[in-house]
Amino acid sequence: MRNHLKLLRTERGWTQEQLGQELGVSRQAVNALETEKHDPSLDLAYRIAVLFARPVEEIFDNPHI
Amino acid sequence: MLALGKSTTAAHRRYVLRTMAFMIPYVLICVSMMVTDVFDEVIGKPAGWFLAAAVSAPVIGQLWATLSLIRDSDEFVRAVTAKLFIISAGLAMALATFWGFAETFAAAPHLPGWLIYAAFWGILGLVSPFVRTSN
């Protein structure tokens, strides 16, 4: 799923490891999200939205539009 | 899958340690069985059943270690691990089925059934580089 996670992460100067710790997931999971190798669950998508204080739709492109 | 770098999770580190704990006795028994005659005297005796159970127990332990990894990991690692094990188990079953029928109908040489566990891990190692997505 196309997303802006890498941009948001680098804007804050975080590594994938640091973002993973903030979200409670592994660095591999963050990398998989950024490289579109994993579509997040609704729960994880909402956690990411809360962390970056943005709506889910601003972080993940809706593939159905 | 068995890398133990600093970026691995606690669940993954536990999995590696548990895997080593189960695999080391399994491999030691198998290698001893293949290269020495230390177990020959139990052939055909009740102790042979005990040996069979003893060498199978680590396989059950490894299944528990893998299920624990899946339970304790994040959703991406969980999905990839499950996908990897399903593919590897499926290919191992296909290989065992193929060879079993080849023995029956194509006069292929007989191979011990316990080799399938080693084949499973070999297959898992081969397919791991290609299983990188949860989709």
N, CA and C atoms of all chains as a GROMACS GRO file, in nm:
protein
  600
    1MET      N    1   0.084  -0.118   0.000
    1MET     CA    2   0.000   0.000   0.000
    1MET      C    3   0.089   0.125   0.000
    2ARG      N    4   0.065   0.213  -0.098
    2ARG     CA    5   0.147   0.335  -0.107
    2ARG      C    6   0.126   0.420   0.019
    3ASN      N    7   0.236   0.478   0.067
    3ASN     CA    8   0.224   0.557   0.189
    3ASN      C    9   0.336   0.660   0.200
    4HIS      N   10   0.326   0.746   0.298
    4HIS     CA   11   0.423   0.854   0.318
    4HIS      C   12   0.499   0.835   0.449
    5LEU      N   13   0.508   0.712   0.490
    5LEU     CA   14   0.568   0.682   0.620
    5LEU      C   15   0.716   0.721   0.626
    6LYS      N   16   0.790   0.690   0.520
    6LYS     CA   17   0.933   0.721   0.521
    6LYS      C   18   0.955   0.872   0.532
    7LEU      N   19   0.875   0.947   0.456
    7LEU     CA   20   0.887   1.093   0.460
    7LEU      C   21   0.859   1.146   0.601
    8LEU      N   22   0.751   1.098   0.660
    8LEU     CA   23   0.715   1.143   0.794
    8LEU      C   24   0.823   1.106   0.896
    9ARG      N   25   0.878   0.987   0.878
    9ARG     CA   26   0.982   0.941   0.971
    9ARG      C   27   1.108   1.026   0.960
   10THR      N   28   1.152   1.046   0.835
   10THR     CA   29   1.277   1.121   0.816
   10THR      C   30   1.261   1.268   0.854
   11GLU      N   31   1.139   1.322   0.839
   11GLU     CA   32   1.114   1.461   0.883
   11GLU      C   33   1.143   1.478   1.031
   12ARG      N   34   1.120   1.370   1.106
   12ARG     CA   35   1.145   1.375   1.250
   12ARG      C   36   1.284   1.327   1.287
   13GLY      N   37   1.360   1.287   1.187
   13GLY     CA   38   1.496   1.242   1.213
   13GLY      C   39   1.505   1.108   1.282
   14TRP      N   40   1.400   1.027   1.266
   14TRP     CA   41   1.398   0.897   1.331
   14TRP      C   42   1.456   0.790   1.238
   15THR      N   43   1.517   0.689   1.299
   15THR     CA   44   1.557   0.570   1.224
   15THR      C   45   1.437   0.475   1.221
   16GLN      N   46   1.448   0.373   1.138
   16GLN     CA   47   1.342   0.271   1.135
   16GLN      C   48   1.331   0.202   1.271
   17GLU      N   49   1.445   0.182   1.334
   17GLU     CA   50   1.446   0.119   1.467
   17GLU      C   51   1.370   0.205   1.568
   18GLN      N   52   1.395   0.336   1.564
   18GLN     CA   53   1.327   0.425   1.658
   18GLN      C   54   1.176   0.430   1.633
   19LEU      N   55   1.139   0.436   1.506
   19LEU     CA   56   0.995   0.436   1.475
   19LEU      C   57   0.931   0.305   1.520
   20GLY      N   58   1.003   0.196   1.497
   20GLY     CA   59   0.952   0.066   1.541
   20GLY      C   60   0.927   0.063   1.692
   21GLN      N   61   1.021   0.121   1.767
   21GLN     CA   62   1.005   0.125   1.913
   21GLN      C   63   0.885   0.210   1.952
   22GLU      N   64   0.864   0.321   1.883
   22GLU     CA   65   0.748   0.407   1.912
   22GLU      C   66   0.616   0.333   1.885
   23LEU      N   67   0.618   0.249   1.781
   23LEU     CA   68   0.496   0.179   1.741
   23LEU      C   69   0.480   0.042   1.806
   24GLY      N   70   0.587  -0.007   1.867
   24GLY     CA   71   0.583  -0.141   1.926
   24GLY      C   72   0.592  -0.251   1.823
   25VAL      N   73   0.664  -0.223   1.713
   25VAL     CA   74   0.687  -0.326   1.611
   25VAL      C   75   0.836  -0.333   1.580
   26SER      N   76   0.876  -0.433   1.504
   26SER     CA   77   1.017  -0.451   1.470
   26SER      C   78   1.062  -0.354   1.362
   27ARG      N   79   1.195  -0.336   1.350
   27ARG     CA   80   1.249  -0.256   1.241
   27ARG      C   81   1.210  -0.316   1.107
   28GLN      N   82   1.207  -0.450   1.101
   28GLN     CA   83   1.169  -0.517   0.977
   28GLN      C   84   1.027  -0.479   0.935
   29ALA      N   85   0.938  -0.466   1.034
   29ALA     CA   86   0.800  -0.428   1.003
   29ALA      C   87   0.794  -0.287   0.947
   30VAL      N   88   0.871  -0.195   1.006
   30VAL     CA   89   0.874  -0.057   0.956
   30VAL      C   90   0.927  -0.055   0.813
   31ASN      N   91   1.034  -0.129   0.790
   31ASN     CA   92   1.092  -0.136   0.656
   31ASN      C   93   0.990  -0.193   0.556
   32ALA      N   94   0.919  -0.296   0.598
   32ALA     CA   95   0.820  -0.359   0.509
   32ALA      C   96   0.705  -0.262   0.478
   33LEU      N   97   0.667  -0.182   0.575
   33LEU     CA   98   0.562  -0.082   0.550
   33LEU      C   99   0.611   0.022   0.451
   34GLU      N  100   0.733   0.071   0.472
   34GLU     CA  101   0.786   0.177   0.386
   34GLU      C  102   0.809   0.131   0.243
   35THR      N  103   0.841   0.004   0.227
   35THR     CA  104   0.869  -0.049   0.094
   35THR      C  105   0.747  -0.122   0.034
   36GLU      N  106   0.632  -0.102   0.098
   36GLU     CA  107   0.505  -0.156   0.049
   36GLU      C  108   0.504  -0.309   0.040
   37LYS      N  109   0.579  -0.372   0.131
   37LYS     CA  110   0.577  -0.518   0.136
   37LYS      C  111   0.481  -0.570   0.242
   38HIS      N  112   0.418  -0.478   0.311
   38HIS     CA  113   0.321  -0.518   0.414
   38HIS      C  114   0.211  -0.414   0.422
   39ASP      N  115   0.088  -0.460   0.414
   39ASP     CA  116  -0.027  -0.372   0.435
   39ASP      C  117  -0.062  -0.378   0.583
   40PRO      N  118  -0.062  -0.262   0.651
   40PRO     CA  119  -0.083  -0.267   0.796
   40PRO      C  120  -0.225  -0.307   0.832
   41SER      N  121  -0.239  -0.366   0.950
   41SER     CA  122  -0.373  -0.391   1.003
   41SER      C  123  -0.435  -0.255   1.036
   42LEU      N  124  -0.565  -0.255   1.056
   42LEU     CA  125  -0.634  -0.130   1.092
   42LEU      C  126  -0.578  -0.077   1.224
   43ASP      N  127  -0.550  -0.168   1.316
   43ASP     CA  128  -0.496  -0.128   1.446
   43ASP      C  129  -0.362  -0.057   1.431
   44LEU      N  130  -0.272  -0.114   1.352
   44LEU     CA  131  -0.140  -0.053   1.334
   44LEU      C  132  -0.152   0.079   1.258
   45ALA      N  133  -0.238   0.083   1.159
   45ALA     CA  134  -0.257   0.207   1.083
   45ALA      C  135  -0.305   0.320   1.174
   46TYR      N  136  -0.395   0.289   1.266
   46TYR     CA  137  -0.443   0.391   1.360
   46TYR      C  138  -0.334   0.433   1.458
   47ARG      N  139  -0.250   0.336   1.499
   47ARG     CA  140  -0.139   0.372   1.589
   47ARG      C  141  -0.042   0.467   1.520
   48ILE      N  142  -0.016   0.441   1.392
   48ILE     CA  143   0.072   0.529   1.314
   48ILE      C  144   0.009   0.667   1.301
   49ALA      N  145  -0.120   0.670   1.275
   49ALA     CA  146  -0.191   0.798   1.260
   49ALA      C  147  -0.184   0.880   1.389
   50VAL      N  148  -0.201   0.814   1.503
   50VAL     CA  149  -0.194   0.883   1.632
   50VAL      C  150  -0.053   0.935   1.657
   51LEU      N  151   0.047   0.852   1.626
   51LEU     CA  152   0.186   0.892   1.649
   51LEU      C  153   0.222   1.018   1.570
   52PHE      N  154   0.179   1.024   1.445
   52PHE     CA  155   0.213   1.139   1.361
   52PHE      C  156   0.104   1.247   1.363
   53ALA      N  157   0.001   1.225   1.442
   53ALA     CA  158  -0.108   1.322   1.458
   53ALA      C  159  -0.168   1.363   1.323
   54ARG      N  160  -0.193   1.263   1.241
   54ARG     CA  161  -0.254   1.287   1.110
   54ARG      C  162  -0.361   1.182   1.084
   55PRO      N  163  -0.458   1.214   1.000
   55PRO     CA  164  -0.557   1.111   0.964
   55PRO      C  165  -0.489   0.998   0.886
   56VAL      N  166  -0.544   0.880   0.897
   56VAL     CA  167  -0.488   0.763   0.827
   56VAL      C  168  -0.476   0.791   0.677
   57GLU      N  169  -0.577   0.859   0.621
   57GLU     CA  170  -0.578   0.884   0.476
   57GLU      C  171  -0.464   0.974   0.430
   58GLU      N  172  -0.407   1.053   0.521
   58GLU     CA  173  -0.294   1.139   0.484
   58GLU      C  174  -0.162   1.062   0.485
   59ILE      N  175  -0.163   0.948   0.550
   59ILE     CA  176  -0.040   0.866   0.558
   59ILE      C  177  -0.043   0.753   0.456
   60PHE      N  178  -0.160   0.689   0.445
   60PHE     CA  179  -0.175   0.578   0.350
   60PHE      C  180  -0.271   0.617   0.240
   61ASP      N  181  -0.228   0.597   0.114
   61ASP     CA  182  -0.317   0.625   0.001
   61ASP      C  183  -0.426   0.519  -0.004
   62ASN      N  184  -0.548   0.564  -0.016
   62ASN     CA  185  -0.660   0.471  -0.027
   62ASN      C  186  -0.657   0.405  -0.164
   63PRO      N  187  -0.634   0.274  -0.173
   63PRO     CA  188  -0.623   0.208  -0.305
   63PRO      C  189  -0.757   0.191  -0.373
   64HIS      N  190  -0.863   0.225  -0.306
   64HIS     CA  191  -0.997   0.204  -0.363
   64HIS      C  192  -1.058   0.333  -0.416
   65ILE      N  193  -0.980   0.438  -0.421
   65ILE     CA  194  -1.030   0.565  -0.476
   65ILE      C  195  -0.968   0.586  -0.613
   66MET      N  196   1.669  -1.634   0.891
   66MET     CA  197   1.570  -1.643   0.998
   66MET      C  198   1.634  -1.663   1.135
   67LEU      N  199   1.757  -1.715   1.134
   67LEU     CA  200   1.822  -1.739   1.261
   67LEU      C  201   1.924  -1.633   1.297
   68ALA      N  202   1.924  -1.522   1.224
   68ALA     CA  203   2.020  -1.416   1.254
   68ALA      C  204   1.994  -1.360   1.393
   69LEU      N  205   2.104  -1.333   1.465
   69LEU     CA  206   2.089  -1.286   1.603
   69LEU      C  207   2.161  -1.152   1.616
   70GLY      N  208   2.124  -1.056   1.534
   70GLY     CA  209   2.186  -0.924   1.540
   70GLY      C  210   2.120  -0.837   1.644
   71LYS      N  211   2.174  -0.714   1.662
   71LYS     CA  212   2.120  -0.627   1.767
   71LYS      C  213   1.983  -0.571   1.731
   72SER      N  214   1.946  -0.578   1.601
   72SER     CA  215   1.817  -0.524   1.561
   72SER      C  216   1.704  -0.626   1.576
   73THR      N  217   1.737  -0.750   1.618
   73THR     CA  218   1.632  -0.850   1.634
   73THR      C  219   1.551  -0.822   1.760
   74THR      N  220   1.432  -0.875   1.762
   74THR     CA  221   1.343  -0.854   1.876
   74THR      C  222   1.369  -0.957   1.985
   75ALA      N  223   1.312  -0.931   2.103
   75ALA     CA  224   1.327  -1.026   2.213
   75ALA      C  225   1.265  -1.160   2.175
   76ALA      N  226   1.151  -1.156   2.105
   76ALA     CA  227   1.084  -1.280   2.062
   76ALA      C  228   1.175  -1.360   1.969
   77HIS      N  229   1.243  -1.288   1.881
   77HIS     CA  230   1.332  -1.356   1.786
   77HIS      C  231   1.453  -1.414   1.856
   78ARG      N  232   1.506  -1.343   1.955
   78ARG     CA  233   1.621  -1.395   2.030
   78ARG      C  234   1.580  -1.521   2.107
   79ARG      N  235   1.462  -1.520   2.165
   79ARG     CA  236   1.414  -1.640   2.236
   79ARG      C  237   1.400  -1.756   2.138
   80TYR      N  238   1.351  -1.725   2.018
   80TYR     CA  239   1.332  -1.830   1.917
   80TYR      C  240   1.466  -1.893   1.880
   81VAL      N  241   1.567  -1.810   1.861
   81VAL     CA  242   1.699  -1.861   1.823
   81VAL      C  243   1.755  -1.951   1.934
   82LEU      N  244   1.743  -1.905   2.058
   82LEU     CA  245   1.794  -1.986   2.170
   82LEU      C  246   1.718  -2.118   2.184
   83ARG      N  247   1.586  -2.111   2.169
   83ARG     CA  248   1.506  -2.234   2.178
   83ARG      C  249   1.538  -2.328   2.063
   84THR      N  250   1.557  -2.271   1.944
   84THR     CA  251   1.592  -2.354   1.828
   84THR      C  252   1.724  -2.426   1.851
   85MET      N  253   1.822  -2.354   1.904
   85MET     CA  254   1.951  -2.418   1.931
   85MET      C  255   1.935  -2.527   2.037
   86ALA      N  256   1.855  -2.500   2.139
   86ALA     CA  257   1.834  -2.598   2.246
   86ALA      C  258   1.770  -2.726   2.193
   87PHE      N  259   1.682  -2.712   2.095
   87PHE     CA  260   1.615  -2.831   2.041
   87PHE      C  261   1.696  -2.897   1.929
   88MET      N  262   1.763  -2.815   1.849
   88MET     CA  263   1.830  -2.871   1.732
   88MET      C  264   1.963  -2.939   1.766
   89ILE      N  265   2.032  -2.887   1.866
   89ILE     CA  266   2.163  -2.946   1.899
   89ILE      C  267   2.149  -3.093   1.941
   90PRO      N  268   2.060  -3.127   2.036
   90PRO     CA  269   2.046  -3.271   2.069
   90PRO      C  270   1.995  -3.353   1.952
   91TYR      N  271   1.905  -3.294   1.871
   91TYR     CA  272   1.854  -3.366   1.754
   91TYR      C  273   1.967  -3.400   1.658
   92VAL      N  274   2.049  -3.302   1.627
   92VAL     CA  275   2.158  -3.323   1.532
   92VAL      C  276   2.261  -3.420   1.590
   93LEU      N  277   2.290  -3.405   1.719
   93LEU     CA  278   2.388  -3.495   1.781
   93LEU      C  279   2.343  -3.641   1.772
   94ILE      N  280   2.214  -3.665   1.801
   94ILE     CA  281   2.162  -3.802   1.793
   94ILE      C  282   2.167  -3.853   1.648
   95CYS      N  283   2.124  -3.767   1.555
   95CYS     CA  284   2.122  -3.810   1.414
   95CYS      C  285   2.262  -3.839   1.362
   96VAL      N  286   2.356  -3.750   1.393
   96VAL     CA  287   2.493  -3.769   1.344
   96VAL      C  288   2.552  -3.894   1.408
   97SER      N  289   2.529  -3.912   1.539
   97SER     CA  290   2.580  -4.032   1.606
   97SER      C  291   2.523  -4.158   1.543
   98MET      N  292   2.394  -4.150   1.507
   98MET     CA  293   2.326  -4.266   1.447
   98MET      C  294   2.386  -4.298   1.309
   99MET      N  295   2.426  -4.193   1.236
   99MET     CA  296   2.473  -4.213   1.099
   99MET      C  297   2.620  -4.252   1.092
  100VAL      N  298   2.703  -4.197   1.180
  100VAL     CA  299   2.848  -4.218   1.164
  100VAL      C  300   2.908  -4.315   1.266
  101THR      N  301   2.827  -4.356   1.365
  101THR     CA  302   2.881  -4.453   1.462
  101THR      C  303   2.782  -4.570   1.475
  102ASP      N  304   2.822  -4.671   1.549
  102ASP     CA  305   2.731  -4.784   1.574
  102ASP      C  306   2.682  -4.783   1.718
  103VAL      N  307   2.684  -4.662   1.779
  103VAL     CA  308   2.650  -4.652   1.921
  103VAL      C  309   2.506  -4.692   1.950
  104PHE      N  310   2.417  -4.675   1.852
  104PHE     CA  311   2.276  -4.708   1.875
  104PHE      C  312   2.236  -4.842   1.814
  105ASP      N  313   2.330  -4.911   1.753
  105ASP     CA  314   2.296  -5.036   1.683
  105ASP      C  315   2.237  -5.143   1.775
  106GLU      N  316   2.282  -5.144   1.899
  106GLU     CA  317   2.237  -5.251   1.987
  106GLU      C  318   2.092  -5.235   2.034
  107VAL      N  319   2.030  -5.118   2.007
  107VAL     CA  320   1.889  -5.102   2.047
  107VAL      C  321   1.793  -5.141   1.933
  108ILE      N  322   1.849  -5.172   1.816
  108ILE     CA  323   1.764  -5.206   1.702
  108ILE      C  324   1.682  -5.331   1.733
  109GLY      N  325   1.550  -5.320   1.715
  109GLY     CA  326   1.461  -5.434   1.738
  109GLY      C  327   1.425  -5.455   1.883
  110LYS      N  328   1.476  -5.371   1.974
  110LYS     CA  329   1.446  -5.385   2.116
  110LYS      C  330   1.354  -5.269   2.160
  111PRO      N  331   1.291  -5.285   2.277
  111PRO     CA  332   1.205  -5.175   2.327
  111PRO      C  333   1.279  -5.042   2.335
  112ALA      N  334   1.407  -5.046   2.362
  112ALA     CA  335   1.485  -4.922   2.370
  112ALA      C  336   1.486  -4.847   2.237
  113GLY      N  337   1.463  -4.922   2.129
  113GLY     CA  338   1.455  -4.858   1.998
  113GLY      C  339   1.339  -4.761   1.990
  114TRP      N  340   1.227  -4.798   2.054
  114TRP     CA  341   1.111  -4.707   2.057
  114TRP      C  342   1.144  -4.582   2.138
  115PHE      N  343   1.218  -4.603   2.245
  115PHE     CA  344   1.257  -4.488   2.328
  115PHE      C  345   1.347  -4.394   2.249
  116LEU      N  346   1.440  -4.451   2.173
  116LEU     CA  347   1.529  -4.369   2.092
  116LEU      C  348   1.449  -4.290   1.987
  117ALA      N  349   1.352  -4.358   1.925
  117ALA     CA  350   1.269  -4.290   1.824
  117ALA      C  351   1.193  -4.173   1.886
  118ALA      N  352   1.139  -4.197   2.007
  118ALA     CA  353   1.066  -4.089   2.075
  118ALA      C  354   1.160  -3.976   2.115
  119ALA      N  355   1.280  -4.013   2.161
  119ALA     CA  356   1.375  -3.911   2.207
  119ALA      C  357   1.419  -3.820   2.093
  120VAL      N  358   1.438  -3.877   1.975
  120VAL     CA  359   1.485  -3.795   1.864
  120VAL      C  360   1.368  -3.716   1.801
  121SER      N  361   1.246  -3.760   1.828
  121SER     CA  362   1.128  -3.687   1.776
  121SER      C  363   1.087  -3.572   1.867
  122ALA      N  364   1.119  -3.582   1.995
  122ALA     CA  365   1.077  -3.479   2.090
  122ALA      C  366   1.126  -3.340   2.051
  123PRO      N  367   1.253  -3.324   2.006
  123PRO     CA  368   1.296  -3.189   1.966
  123PRO      C  369   1.215  -3.133   1.849
  124VAL      N  370   1.160  -3.219   1.766
  124VAL     CA  371   1.077  -3.172   1.654
  124VAL      C  372   0.951  -3.105   1.709
  125ILE      N  373   0.892  -3.169   1.810
  125ILE     CA  374   0.775  -3.110   1.876
  125ILE      C  375   0.814  -2.979   1.945
  126GLY      N  376   0.932  -2.981   2.008
  126GLY     CA  377   0.981  -2.860   2.074
  126GLY      C  378   1.000  -2.746   1.976
  127GLN      N  379   1.049  -2.780   1.858
  127GLN     CA  380   1.071  -2.677   1.756
  127GLN      C  381   0.938  -2.619   1.708
  128LEU      N  382   0.838  -2.704   1.700
  128LEU     CA  383   0.705  -2.656   1.662
  128LEU      C  384   0.654  -2.556   1.766
  129TRP      N  385   0.674  -2.589   1.894
  129TRP     CA  386   0.635  -2.497   2.002
  129TRP      C  387   0.712  -2.365   1.992
  130ALA      N  388   0.844  -2.374   1.966
  130ALA     CA  389   0.925  -2.253   1.955
  130ALA      C  390   0.876  -2.164   1.842
  131THR      N  391   0.838  -2.226   1.731
  131THR     CA  392   0.790  -2.149   1.616
  131THR      C  393   0.654  -2.085   1.645
  132LEU      N  394   0.565  -2.160   1.707
  132LEU     CA  395   0.434  -2.103   1.743
  132LEU      C  396   0.450  -1.990   1.844
  133SER      N  397   0.548  -2.003   1.934
  133SER     CA  398   0.574  -1.895   2.030
  133SER      C  399   0.626  -1.770   1.959
  134LEU      N  400   0.713  -1.791   1.860
  134LEU     CA  401   0.763  -1.677   1.782
  134LEU      C  402   0.648  -1.606   1.712
  135ILE      N  403   0.560  -1.684   1.651
  135ILE     CA  404   0.446  -1.626   1.582
  135ILE      C  405   0.357  -1.548   1.680
  136ARG      N  406   0.335  -1.606   1.798
  136ARG     CA  407   0.249  -1.541   1.898
  136ARG      C  408   0.310  -1.410   1.949
  137ASP      N  409   0.442  -1.408   1.969
  137ASP     CA  410   0.507  -1.294   2.035
  137ASP      C  411   0.560  -1.189   1.939
  138SER      N  412   0.548  -1.211   1.809
  138SER     CA  413   0.604  -1.116   1.713
  138SER      C  414   0.500  -1.014   1.669
  139ASP      N  415   0.547  -0.911   1.599
  139ASP     CA  416   0.453  -0.814   1.543
  139ASP      C  417   0.385  -0.874   1.420
  140GLU      N  418   0.289  -0.802   1.368
  140GLU     CA  419   0.204  -0.859   1.263
  140GLU      C  420   0.279  -0.892   1.135
  141PHE      N  421   0.384  -0.816   1.102
  141PHE     CA  422   0.458  -0.845   0.979
  141PHE      C  423   0.540  -0.974   0.995
  142VAL      N  424   0.618  -0.983   1.102
  142VAL     CA  425   0.700  -1.102   1.126
  142VAL      C  426   0.610  -1.225   1.139
  143ARG      N  427   0.496  -1.207   1.206
  143ARG     CA  428   0.400  -1.317   1.223
  143ARG      C  429   0.353  -1.369   1.087
  144ALA      N  430   0.316  -1.277   1.000
  144ALA     CA  431   0.264  -1.317   0.869
  144ALA      C  432   0.372  -1.384   0.784
  145VAL      N  433   0.491  -1.326   0.784
  145VAL     CA  434   0.600  -1.381   0.701
  145VAL      C  435   0.643  -1.519   0.754
  146THR      N  436   0.652  -1.533   0.888
  146THR     CA  437   0.692  -1.661   0.946
  146THR      C  438   0.590  -1.769   0.914
  147ALA      N  439   0.463  -1.736   0.929
  147ALA     CA  440   0.358  -1.833   0.900
  147ALA      C  441   0.361  -1.872   0.751
  148LYS      N  442   0.378  -1.772   0.666
  148LYS     CA  443   0.383  -1.798   0.521
  148LYS      C  444   0.500  -1.889   0.486
  149LEU      N  445   0.615  -1.860   0.547
  149LEU     CA  446   0.737  -1.938   0.521
  149LEU      C  447   0.720  -2.083   0.565
  150PHE      N  448   0.661  -2.103   0.684
  150PHE     CA  449   0.642  -2.239   0.732
  150PHE      C  450   0.538  -2.315   0.651
  151ILE      N  451   0.435  -2.248   0.609
  151ILE     CA  452   0.333  -2.316   0.527
  151ILE      C  453   0.393  -2.360   0.393
  152ILE      N  454   0.467  -2.270   0.329
  152ILE     CA  455   0.530  -2.304   0.200
  152ILE      C  456   0.629  -2.419   0.218
  153SER      N  457   0.714  -2.410   0.320
  153SER     CA  458   0.817  -2.513   0.342
  153SER      C  459   0.754  -2.647   0.377
  154ALA      N  460   0.653  -2.646   0.464
  154ALA     CA  461   0.586  -2.771   0.501
  154ALA      C  462   0.516  -2.831   0.379
  155GLY      N  463   0.454  -2.748   0.299
  155GLY     CA  464   0.386  -2.797   0.179
  155GLY      C  465   0.483  -2.860   0.081
  156LEU      N  466   0.596  -2.792   0.059
  156LEU     CA  467   0.695  -2.847  -0.035
  156LEU      C  468   0.758  -2.975   0.021
  157ALA      N  469   0.780  -2.979   0.154
  157ALA     CA  470   0.836  -3.101   0.215
  157ALA      C  471   0.738  -3.217   0.201
  158MET      N  472   0.609  -3.190   0.221
  158MET     CA  473   0.509  -3.296   0.203
  158MET      C  474   0.504  -3.342   0.057
  159ALA      N  475   0.514  -3.246  -0.035
  159ALA     CA  476   0.513  -3.281  -0.177
  159ALA      C  477   0.634  -3.368  -0.211
  160LEU      N  478   0.750  -3.331  -0.154
  160LEU     CA  479   0.871  -3.408  -0.178
  160LEU      C  480   0.857  -3.550  -0.122
  161ALA      N  481   0.804  -3.562   0.000
  161ALA     CA  482   0.786  -3.693   0.062
  161ALA      C  483   0.687  -3.777  -0.018
  162THR      N  484   0.580  -3.714  -0.064
  162THR     CA  485   0.479  -3.785  -0.144
  162THR      C  486   0.540  -3.833  -0.275
  163PHE      N  487   0.614  -3.742  -0.339
  163PHE     CA  488   0.678  -3.777  -0.467
  163PHE      C  489   0.772  -3.896  -0.448
  164TRP      N  490   0.857  -3.889  -0.344
  164TRP     CA  491   0.956  -3.995  -0.327
  164TRP      C  492   0.889  -4.127  -0.286
  165GLY      N  493   0.784  -4.116  -0.205
  165GLY     CA  494   0.712  -4.238  -0.165
  165GLY      C  495   0.653  -4.310  -0.285
  166PHE      N  496   0.591  -4.235  -0.373
  166PHE     CA  497   0.535  -4.297  -0.494
  166PHE      C  498   0.645  -4.344  -0.588
  167ALA      N  499   0.756  -4.269  -0.591
  167ALA     CA  500   0.869  -4.311  -0.676
  167ALA      C  501   0.926  -4.443  -0.626
  168GLU      N  502   0.932  -4.462  -0.494
  168GLU     CA  503   0.979  -4.589  -0.440
  168GLU      C  504   0.885  -4.704  -0.480
  169THR      N  505   0.754  -4.675  -0.473
  169THR     CA  506   0.656  -4.779  -0.501
  169THR      C  507   0.648  -4.813  -0.650
  170PHE      N  508   0.648  -4.710  -0.732
  170PHE     CA  509   0.619  -4.733  -0.873
  170PHE      C  510   0.737  -4.715  -0.968
  171ALA      N  511   0.843  -4.650  -0.922
  171ALA     CA  512   0.955  -4.625  -1.014
  171ALA      C  513   1.085  -4.686  -0.965
  172ALA      N  514   1.076  -4.774  -0.867
  172ALA     CA  515   1.195  -4.844  -0.816
  172ALA      C  516   1.303  -4.750  -0.765
  173ALA      N  517   1.259  -4.636  -0.713
  173ALA     CA  518   1.356  -4.543  -0.653
  173ALA      C  519   1.412  -4.606  -0.526
  174PRO      N  520   1.537  -4.577  -0.492
  174PRO     CA  521   1.596  -4.637  -0.371
  174PRO      C  522   1.523  -4.589  -0.245
  175HIS      N  523   1.513  -4.676  -0.146
  175HIS     CA  524   1.443  -4.639  -0.022
  175HIS      C  525   1.524  -4.539   0.059
  176LEU      N  526   1.457  -4.436   0.108
  176LEU     CA  527   1.520  -4.339   0.198
  176LEU      C  528   1.443  -4.340   0.330
  177PRO      N  529   1.515  -4.326   0.444
  177PRO     CA  530   1.447  -4.326   0.574
  177PRO      C  531   1.351  -4.206   0.584
  178GLY      N  532   1.234  -4.231   0.644
  178GLY     CA  533   1.134  -4.125   0.655
  178GLY      C  534   1.178  -4.007   0.738
  179TRP      N  535   1.269  -4.031   0.834
  179TRP     CA  536   1.309  -3.920   0.921
  179TRP      C  537   1.388  -3.812   0.848
  180LEU      N  538   1.434  -3.842   0.727
  180LEU     CA  539   1.506  -3.741   0.650
  180LEU      C  540   1.418  -3.622   0.613
  181ILE      N  541   1.285  -3.639   0.622
  181ILE     CA  542   1.195  -3.532   0.580
  181ILE      C  543   1.210  -3.407   0.666
  182TYR      N  544   1.247  -3.427   0.794
  182TYR     CA  545   1.263  -3.310   0.881
  182TYR      C  546   1.383  -3.225   0.836
  183ALA      N  547   1.493  -3.295   0.804
  183ALA     CA  548   1.610  -3.223   0.752
  183ALA      C  549   1.576  -3.157   0.618
  184ALA      N  550   1.498  -3.229   0.537
  184ALA     CA  551   1.457  -3.173   0.407
  184ALA      C  552   1.372  -3.047   0.427
  185PHE      N  553   1.284  -3.050   0.528
  185PHE     CA  554   1.200  -2.934   0.557
  185PHE      C  555   1.286  -2.811   0.584
  186TRP      N  556   1.389  -2.827   0.669
  186TRP     CA  557   1.475  -2.713   0.701
  186TRP      C  558   1.556  -2.668   0.581
  187GLY      N  559   1.598  -2.765   0.500
  187GLY     CA  560   1.671  -2.728   0.378
  187GLY      C  561   1.583  -2.647   0.285
  188ILE      N  562   1.460  -2.692   0.269
  188ILE     CA  563   1.364  -2.619   0.184
  188ILE      C  564   1.338  -2.480   0.241
  189LEU      N  565   1.320  -2.473   0.374
  189LEU     CA  566   1.295  -2.343   0.438
  189LEU      C  567   1.411  -2.246   0.411
  190GLY      N  568   1.533  -2.299   0.419
  190GLY     CA  569   1.649  -2.214   0.390
  190GLY      C  570   1.652  -2.167   0.246
  191LEU      N  571   1.609  -2.254   0.156
  191LEU     CA  572   1.610  -2.217   0.014
  191LEU      C  573   1.502  -2.114  -0.021
  192VAL      N  574   1.384  -2.127   0.040
  192VAL     CA  575   1.274  -2.037   0.003
  192VAL      C  576   1.276  -1.906   0.082
  193SER      N  577   1.348  -1.904   0.196
  193SER     CA  578   1.349  -1.783   0.280
  193SER      C  579   1.383  -1.654   0.205
  194PRO      N  580   1.485  -1.654   0.119
  194PRO     CA  581   1.515  -1.527   0.050
  194PRO      C  582   1.404  -1.477  -0.040
  195PHE      N  583   1.310  -1.565  -0.074
  195PHE     CA  584   1.204  -1.526  -0.167
  195PHE      C  585   1.073  -1.491  -0.096
  196VAL      N  586   1.070  -1.511   0.034
  196VAL     CA  587   0.948  -1.478   0.110
  196VAL      C  588   0.976  -1.353   0.190
  197ARG      N  589   0.950  -1.240   0.132
  197ARG     CA  590   0.984  -1.112   0.194
  197ARG      C  591   0.864  -1.022   0.212
  198THR      N  592   0.748  -1.067   0.169
  198THR     CA  593   0.629  -0.983   0.184
  198THR      C  594   0.522  -1.060   0.261
  199SER      N  595   0.432  -0.987   0.321
  199SER     CA  596   0.322  -1.051   0.394
  199SER      C  597   0.201  -1.070   0.304
  200ASN      N  598   0.209  -1.020   0.182
  200ASN     CA  599   0.094  -1.026   0.091
  200ASN      C  600   0.085  -1.161   0.019
   0.00000   0.00000   0.00000
